[in-house]
Amino acid sequence: MTDAKDHDAHAVTKVTPPGRVVALTGADGFLGRNLIGLLEDDDRVSRIVALDVERPATAGRKTRFYKVDLTQPRVDARLAEIFASEQVDTLLHMAFLSSPTHASAWAHELESVGTLHVLNACRERPVHKFVLWSHTILYGASPRNPNFLPETHPLRGHSESRFLRDKIEAEQVVASFARSSPGTLVTVLRLAPILGPTVKNYLTRYLGRSMVPTVMGFDPLMQFLHEVDALAAFKLAVMRDIPGVFNIVGDGVLPLSTVIQLTGRLGLPIPHPVMYPIVNALWTAQLSEAPPTFVDYARWLCVADGDKALRELKFRPAFTTREAVLDYAHSQRMRDAHLLRTTP
Amino acid sequence: MARKVLGNDPFGGDSPKPATASAKKAAPPAKKSPAATKGKKTSPPHPLSVNEEGQEKKKKPALTEEAPAAAASEAPPSPASPSPSVEKAVGAEVEEPSLESVIAQLDALLDQARDPAESRPLLDRLASRLKALTRPEEERALGPATAAAPVLDDEPFDAARELLGSDYYLRRWGQTAIRDRSEEVDDFGLDPEYARRWQPVWDLLYDRWWRVEVEGIENVPTSGRVALVANHSGAIPLDGIMLATALRKEHPGARPLRWLAEDFIFHFPFAGAYLNRLGAVRACQENAERLLRKDACLALFPEGVKGIAKPFRERYQLQRFGRGGHIKLAIRTGTPIIPVTIVGAEETYPMLFQSGRLSKMLGLPFVPITPTFPLLGPLGLAGLPARWKIVFGEPMAMDAYRPEQSEDIVLVNRLNEKLRETIQGTLDRLLRARQSVFKG
């Protein structure tokens, strides 16, 4: 792509690259790490700028790592500096937690305030494209949800959940940034819960239990996204300039009970009036994967409609929900038998 | 024989329970086997006695499943241990791969055994080597008569081992819980296997209990999107399921039907999950539109909860037809509407009164008290054997309107009223013609 900053003072050392310069925040997360690996092999990307507190292990020849902590107060100036000196044109903002944490104050600083910092840096030194990692669970599980939630559906994730609230706030500030900065293409990818052979999150831990607690009398339809499809979607968003909000989901749905059966586990139905206090107690004791607000997702629907991504982004998932579950189940069995090392 | 199976299992240690149980079983035959006897002959005179053997059987944390545990049973005082000589021992053993030497090494090793974790891999290796060495001998010694025995033994024993684990029963239980379910559902959660399993029940109610009579089913096209708009009646709404049964049994194309169910059943445990598997879909514009765009045959009950929650004295009086959402939908998607009239469901579940307190407690819009429900429990769901009649009317084509006209409130209201009058008129005609509630 053409770049207007050819006359940069550092042109000797930093020749304007023929391909894209992609910066990633949260580069050492699951998505960041694997995406760096993918982009390293892609000739259309000339440089990768990894921003995180730890250097990702996949960083190769094209990757430049900057130690950046988004929870620090003056980080926006430093980010703008990096964007300018590296001539970043595409920014993937992926510095989010994939699983709920007890350190909610820190998570708030990282996700909600961190996004503000990143956007401030983008205002100071505009980028060509901004891609945000978001989640379909932000729509919230509810018995009033239509079976397939469109992108226009309001984000009604549980208001008591810090995990969801921080991410909804991040989406909101990104949406207002998109309105106020017409020069930047803003793509928001709302990913369905990710399953796969190597990914590790609250969901894989939940399904990895020998007895998987479910809510008695409820069997919601679940929708998952294979980890490869998740990475493919981000790569697509990097390569194609298509602004907008997209649900990135696997095809098909499965009832939770079938998911548990496919993973070879056993459902443990618990009546919902006692489920919430139990999960609350377990969460407080750090024995559960998620806070009680996540019980809603085991009761009601939260399935998103991926038609828009297919239509506009031309994203077609390679794995259906069922295949994602089976792929996860195979490697989980290997892990159970200690044939496969548990990835961090 | 048995221990052959055990020795093969690389993960025996992960499931201590089956392993221990099997080790106990394996021990007695092992003593008879040639390997064990040979081992006994060659082993140095240990202060090894019967009670120690018994002890061995009890502890065996490290040895458990190694077949040679059998062989070890005459040697080892403590069932595990690291030793500096271990590596040397293995080296020596590699050069002289005779059974006697292996057993001697094993003996020596076990004598010095201290730490189970460290000696474990070595023991495993020795065990497999020992097994490889002993197998042909064992088979030879057993002779032709019993030669087949190990082969036969294999399977039953393996199965038994599985049975011993509590895991096994739990897994079986888990499978039983969803035995009548298919592994895949459609986009809206219809489980074909589950629906098929319930068909006999609906057929029984349809043919014998309510003796449903169908009129005008030819009005339903065999393909293409179509909306069936019906009156909603009976305190326990099985009219959606009966409509689906009627189409499946009587329609030439056996058209599958999806019907829209009220929100509240999805708030509530069991009802929502089960009806969803049978083909009900939560009533909302998005769902209906998505289904119709896929050319489905969709049943709608525009009266909603008001239709089923009305008292018995108001039977067959159509309530307000929503806000015309179904008409808007039909115009927008160009779907013909077929007015459907159902008679008989009101008398099936005559609602005597509603329990306001109970419904508040349960969070339901209404809790029906009928002559049979909840007095007879789930059986009461079958209701009274009133005779049902389902009439499919002339289709109302919506092709004449443009999709934008779905926002024309006047037009929508006019069409809605026309549809409502058609159904009410058919209801009145059928009720006049009806001789008896139960005989039809």
HADDOCK unambig.tbl for C-alpha pairs under 7 A between the chains (distance, minus, plus):
assign (segid A and resid 143 and name CA) (segid B and resid 266 and name CA) 5.59 0.50 0.50
assign (segid A and resid 143 and name CA) (segid B and resid 267 and name CA) 5.65 0.50 0.50
assign (segid A and resid 144 and name CA) (segid B and resid 263 and name CA) 6.61 0.50 0.50
assign (segid A and resid 146 and name CA) (segid B and resid 284 and name CA) 6.52 0.50 0.50
assign (segid A and resid 146 and name CA) (segid B and resid 286 and name CA) 6.14 0.50 0.50
assign (segid A and resid 146 and name CA) (segid B and resid 287 and name CA) 5.92 0.50 0.50
assign (segid A and resid 147 and name CA) (segid B and resid 188 and name CA) 6.69 0.50 0.50
assign (segid A and resid 147 and name CA) (segid B and resid 287 and name CA) 6.24 0.50 0.50
assign (segid A and resid 216 and name CA) (segid B and resid 269 and name CA) 6.99 0.50 0.50
assign (segid A and resid 217 and name CA) (segid B and resid 269 and name CA) 4.24 0.50 0.50
assign (segid A and resid 217 and name CA) (segid B and resid 270 and name CA) 4.02 0.50 0.50
assign (segid A and resid 217 and name CA) (segid B and resid 273 and name CA) 6.80 0.50 0.50
assign (segid A and resid 218 and name CA) (segid B and resid 269 and name CA) 5.50 0.50 0.50
assign (segid A and resid 218 and name CA) (segid B and resid 270 and name CA) 6.04 0.50 0.50
assign (segid A and resid 218 and name CA) (segid B and resid 273 and name CA) 5.66 0.50 0.50
assign (segid A and resid 219 and name CA) (segid B and resid 273 and name CA) 5.44 0.50 0.50
assign (segid A and resid 221 and name CA) (segid B and resid 189 and name CA) 6.73 0.50 0.50
assign (segid A and resid 252 and name CA) (segid B and resid 187 and name CA) 5.86 0.50 0.50
assign (segid A and resid 253 and name CA) (segid B and resid 185 and name CA) 7.00 0.50 0.50
assign (segid A and resid 253 and name CA) (segid B and resid 187 and name CA) 6.00 0.50 0.50
assign (segid A and resid 254 and name CA) (segid B and resid 184 and name CA) 6.56 0.50 0.50
assign (segid A and resid 254 and name CA) (segid B and resid 185 and name CA) 6.28 0.50 0.50
assign (segid A and resid 258 and name CA) (segid B and resid 183 and name CA) 6.36 0.50 0.50
assign (segid A and resid 266 and name CA) (segid B and resid 171 and name CA) 6.59 0.50 0.50
assign (segid A and resid 266 and name CA) (segid B and resid 174 and name CA) 5.43 0.50 0.50
assign (segid A and resid 267 and name CA) (segid B and resid 174 and name CA) 6.95 0.50 0.50
